[in-house]
């Protein structure tokens, strides 16, 4: 089977990611090694204009790793538990 054209599917729901400060700083801060500090990621998130969209995305998509919307994995889990 030969494919002549590659189609890229983009989601308009993810356009906010281009404006995110984390997209400009790299993933190292936001996906640290286990036991490492997430302080720097949270500091960057605190200045990010689309923080709420990021957190909403993480909660809607059950992101289990990294810092999203200024919250760690444990903090998002706790937020889900209290929301029930």
Helices and strands as residue ranges (DSSP letters): G 12-19, H 21-25, H 39-47, H 51-60, H 73-83
